[in-house]
Amino acid sequence: MAESTDKTETNQAPTTAPEQFGITAQGAFASEDEARMLATMIGQVVRQFSRVFNLSQLDGVTVAENYAQALIELDRGYVSSHTLKPSEGSVVGVAMTPSVLREGMLKSHIVFNAQFLWPLLDDHHPDFQLAIHIVAHECAHVEVTGTYEVAFPGVLLRKRFTDIRDKVRSDVILACWDEYAATRLSAGFGEDPTEGYEESLITHMGSARQEANEAIKAYRLHSDLEKVYCEVYRAYGNLLKFAAYYLGNLAGHGEEMSLRPKFEATVAGHWFEAYFHRLDEACNAIAAQYGAWSDHSLFEVIGDIVDDMVAKGGVLCSQLQDGSLYIDIPLTPETMP
């Protein structure tokens, strides 16, 4: 994976976005003129970023005043029980680039929270650079998804999973790689998000194990193995995802960990330290063969990391001879109600 060394000298590169792609302004904008101005500006910025990122598989763009509703209403081209929702908690949802199916082909549709993109209309606005970075990050997602689809056609949205472990493991692998690659590619465009990524990671390092333990405590009462397995996997998988944001961004900036003394002090001796460095190595190895992967083995290393975290956290999963899963959750003081 190559990052631009001079990201100001990209204007002469050809555009890669479709010649025509739809941009929809959705929601209660103050006026049609304002909605049109914002949509037009976003279209121009996306078009310019298509000189940097491969946006050939862009389906379209939606900018919405009601971001959560826009995610719900997005035509994804297939039936899914999973409802798209904005990020909550310590991370505010500002944009998302879901995969969609159009006539059997995988595309990416960008959905922006309009609240964070109004500064694009005024390049002197204090949040102008933040808005630029938001657009760059989502455009990077379009490229990353398209590159994966070329290497592994028919996997995204169309893979049939053998069991719940296969499903949640795959979700974590793809989420970690997707955010690592997007932050690595978009680093250097607009505002530097390093501080925010660092704070989010430190926050989740302090809460992930407790979240997983609370899920196990609840299981002692409801006895639903599939439910607790997914909850614990999600707790540790989310921590890895926030680490992937941080690591990809640092790699994109060419910044060494030694230049982040606050994080170095936090991770040193932390139970997550070894997993963090394993994830760094795994993502770097995938990036080194960006778009030229011969099989999925490099990606599966991320799955091995989260499997190890879940097992260390007290949820043991193994496969029986008949192919079914056996899940064991031993009693420990930390996971008793």
Secondary structure, DSSP 8 states (H G I E B T S, - for coil): ----S-TTS-TTS---S-SS-EEEEES--S-HHHHHHHHHHHHHHHHHHTTTS--TTEEEEEEESSHHHHHHH---SS--S-------TTS---EE--EEEETTEEEEEEEEEGGGTGGGG-TTSTTHHHHHHHHHHHHHHHHHHHHHHHHSTT-TTT---SSHHHHHHHHHHHHHHHHHHHHHHHTTSSS--HHHHHHHHHHHHHHHHHHHHHHHHHHHHH--HHHHHHHHHHHHHHHHHHHHHHHHHHHHHT--GGG-HHHHHHHTT-TTHHHHHHHHHHHHHHHHTTT--SSSHHHHHHHHHHHHHHHHTT-EEEE-TTS-EEEE----GGG--
